[in-house]
Structure formats: structure tokens, C-alpha cells
Amino acid sequence: AEAKSRRQRLGLLLCDEDLSHFKPSPSPTSVPSDHGENGCEGVVVISIGSSADLSQSCHNLYAGLRRLDQAGVELSVGHLAWPAEGLGLALRDRLCRAAEGQVTALS
């Protein structure tokens, strides 16, 4: 709601499994335009791969962050439901550092 009231571009950095919440479901490798192709006008949705494949998610994370930057996203929401160990911990740590400490957990 805050992003919409101030007209900020919202970016969603998701796992493949989370994409089904957006209609129509975008291709995991595409970045929808700002014209509502993903059912959410003004929202850029990027998948970093399956949450079951942490290696793939790690591989795609930096590219996803760069794509959100290039799209001019001002507010980002990311998937943080990875294990708190190994590659899961590395993914969570990198996303938190990208957020510069401004992290809010949603339930």
C-alpha cells in the first residue's frame, strides 16, 4: 500500500513456486514490463529458480538483483524462507545486505 500511494515501482524477487500467486504466471526467465503483464501493474517480478535448488537460486540471485536495479525498482520484496544454514544462509545474508538492513518479515 505504501509503494502504491507514493507511486514507487515494486520488485518481487521470488522462487518459481511463488510465481503461481500472480495471474497470468510470468515466465521464470522474463522480466514483465510495467504494463501489468503479470497481473500487477507497476510490479516487476523476477524468479531466481526453484526453492528446492539452492545452488540454482544462488547462481541467479545477483542477476535478479541487477535486473531489479535496471528496472528502477525502489521497493523490493524477496523470498527469505530458505534454511538458516549453508547456501540457504548465504542467500538470506545476501538479500539482507542488499536491503541495507531494512528488512521486514511477513507472515
N, C-alpha and C positions, 0 to 999 in steps of 0.2 A: 504494500500500500504506500509506503514511504517513497519508493522509487517512482511509482506512477504519479504521485502528487507533485513531485519535483521534476518529472519527465526525464529521469535517468534511464540509460539503457541497462537492462538486466542481462547478465550472462549466467547460464547454468552449465556447470561442468559436471557431467553425470556419467554413470556407468550404463552400459547397454540395457540392463534390466530396468533402469529408471525411465527410459525413453517412452515406455508404454503409457505413461501418465500424460503424454502430450498427443493431441489428435490434430491432424494425422501424424503418425510417428515419422520423424525425420530419419533420413539415412544416417547411420552412425558416423559416416565419414564426411558428411556435408555440414556446412555452416549455413543455416537458414538466413535469409535476408531479413531486413527489418519490416517486411510487409506481411507478417503473420503467417508465413508458410507452415509454421509449426503449431498453429492454433493459438499462439500467444503473441500478439503484435508487440513489437519492440523488444522481444526477448531473443537472445542468441543462445541456441542450445548446441552443446558440443559433447560428444561421448568420447571417453578415453578408453573404452573397451569394457569387457566383462569384469564384474567384481570378483568372479571366480579365478581370473587370471591376473594375479598381481603383477607379474612380470610385464604383461602387455600394458596394463594400466600405468606402470612406471614409465615404460617406453613412450607412451602417448601423452603423459602429463605435461611436459614442457611445451610440446607443440600445441596442446589445448590452451595452456596459459597464454602463449604468444598469440594465438588466434583470437582470444578474448580481448587482448590488448589492441590488436589490429582492428577489431570491430568497434573500438571506442567504448567498451563496456565500463561503466562506472561502479556498478554494484554486482558482485558475483556470489553465487550460491554453489557450493561444491559438496560432493559426496565424501563424508568422513567416516563411514561405517565400516572401515577396514580394521583388521586385528591390530592391537596395540603392541605388535612385535614384528620383527623382520621387515619385509617390504611394505607391509601394511603401516607400520610405524613410520617408515620413510615417506610414504605417500601423505600421511596425515601431517607430518612435520613440514613437508614442503608446501602444502596448501596453507598451513597456518602461517608460515613465514611469508608467503605471497600475500596473505591478508594483513600483513604488518600488525599482527596481534589483535585485529578487530574481528574476532570470531564469536558467533553466537550459535549455540547448539539448539537445533529444533527437534522437538519430539513428535 
